[in-house]
Structure formats: structure tokens, C-alpha cells
């Protein structure tokens, strides 16, 4: 628009009315389609980030091969590996016969010109966005300017030509996608690949999706044949669980729309250092500090002189506050050396006043627990004045508590001794309960 000229009138529409659902391309890889909201949306841009070696390229090669075998034209453009390297991976995964179009290129101008041809593919994988560059920008690949400019050109291509573009993004040491923050705003969907490289489980998590739910997860198992779907992640996370061990508690959580049961493990042990250690894997360390403070201030449980180790088994990272009660149960169980009942699932949020607050989707959590054979559940009391929630499944005994002190009292009633010696050099042992 020329400077000083008048803009054209914008047409407004009402909130009512219907719009056609965007067409989707289903890969047949159930967990991937799930986190995308039902499949890839034509004309959208998807960004997937994760640690080096976590399996991003493997997953997208499997997705491209599955789509190509179903008749969808797919292109895989690698900016980091040569064609022979991609072919070797495809052969190892048993995908060498998939009609995927391969290319090794880093020039965005060449990629866009190729994908704009009449026989352009409907899905294009760009691995990775940090290796792409535009000749109109005077900076090296991987810089903020190059990443932003390259992503903008590829997103515009996706919208203009109706291509589903999948971008691989590197992450920083803090775990966020490298490059400008605007990169995540430009694309339609952002996925994070989580997990430990030494662990066989991988979690694909949706953190942004304009065409579906956020915070959805897909669970995969890494093997020598690539990534395979895990249809029932709860059973997998609890497969190696050992019953009748103090410090272990099963948390009934919700990840997106999916209920997931996972074991939370805690170890409270006398510290041999001047400053006790708090180590957390799979949970928020500040949330652990809050739970410890509430246990001490509201319940009289003093853990300050002990080392505290907390682990979410299976490599899953939990973010919802509903895990507070399960964490507290694991901590008190370890301190009292009294196991949590093996057939009990626990969930609930803890307030600073020591109250246990209700959480959402109670029935879904209980149904998942009942499906896996749990016979009891420790849950928060319902809100005052609210209708009593229906029992999710017959055979699950629901034990409601209103305060964290009720949980501590149950371990005392079970015969647990809440006593631990102080750290070495810290004086004689004392009672850990008032």
C-alpha cells in the first residue's frame, strides 16, 4: 500500500456459523496422528524439537514413509545428512521400499522453487530448519535472522501451495527450540520429543496446536526397528513396578485427553553433607520444595536434615499440580518406611494451607486405575455444595481426604515410624513428628 493511501474495507463475520473442517492426512502411526489432533492438516506448518539423538529424524522418516505407502506424495529434504546416510537409516528401519522423494539441500530458494512445481508433494520434511539459509540474508545458517527468514519462506509456501511442511528444530541446553521465539509463533503446531537416550521410551508432546488439543502426548518405544506405538502407556510405565516398597506411589494423571498412570518414587535419607541435597527427575523442583514446606509447616514432618530424591519412573515429565498428593505420599512413605498399598492410585493438589484440593477429570483417572486392576484410590474431597461425583468403576474403593495431615495420620495408623536420625555431625536423632 502506498504511503498516505487508503486501505480497503475489512469484512467482519459473526461468531455463529460453521466452517468446513480442514482436510487431514493420516499417517497410520496412531500416536503421531493423536498428538497432531487426528493427522496432518494440509497447508500447515509443524515444528518438532528435541535433544540430539532423541529420534526426531527417525520419527519423521517413518511418518513420511507411511504416508508415501498410502499414496501421498512425500518429500524428505535433509540439510544435515547425505542421501546415503538417510538411505541407510531407511534400510535399517525396513522402509527402503517406500516411495519417498529424497534430497540433500540447504538453500531455501532452491527448495521453494522445487516444491512449487506442478507435481509438488503434499508433505515435505525439512531436517533441520537451523541448517537452512536464504541468499537474500547476509548471515550464516543457524543465526536468528536466517532461521526466522527461512521459516517464514517455508510457512508461506505451505499456505500458498497447500503443503504440510514438517520442520525439525534443534534445542538449546535449556530444552527450548533454538532460534528466535517467534519461530514457534509462526508455525501452526509445535511438538516436543522428550525422553532419555538411554531409555527406550519416548514422549511426543503437543505444546501448541491450532487444529487440535494442546498438552496431548504420544508414547513410543525405541527399538532397532525404529519407534513403535505404545497403545497403553499406563501398563508400560507400570510394567517394572515392584510392590510393597516404601517410597513408591502410583499417580493417576491426565496428559491432554489421555489418562496415564505412572509410578512416583521418593527416597528420603540422612544427609552426610552440611547442606542436604534435593534431586528431581521428571517433576518441577520448585513444586517439590513447596510440598516439603507444607509437610513441615502444616503437618509437623521435618525433612530438612535429609537428602530427598524424587523420580518419575518411565521417563515421563509431569507438569500438572494433581501430582502433589502422590508426591507427598511417596515422601512420607519413604520417611516412615511404610509402603503405600500396591493397589492404590493417588491424585490431588495441595494448597499452602495444607488442604487437598479437587482436580479435574476425576472419573477418567479412576476408570484408568480400575482398568489396570487398582482397587482403591486416595483422592481429594469434592467441593462444598457440589454434587457427589459418580463412582468411575465398580470395585474401586474411594478414600477421600481434605487435609494433608490426614495422609500423615494414615501412615502413623499403619504402624510407620516417622523417625529419622539427623545428618552426621548434626547432633542426636530427634522425632520427625510433633
Helices and strands as residue ranges (DSSP letters): E 24-25, H 30-35, E 40-41, E 45-50, H 56-69, E 74-78, H 83-92, E 101-104, H 108-115, E 123-127, G 129-131, H 144-161, E 164-169, H 182-186, E 189-194, E 201-209, E 217-223, E 226-229, H 233-237, E 248-255, E 258-270, E 278-281, H 285-299, E 306-312, G 321-323, H 324-336, E 344-346, E 349-350, E 356-357, H 362-371, E 376-380, E 397-401, H 404-413, E 419-420, E 430-431
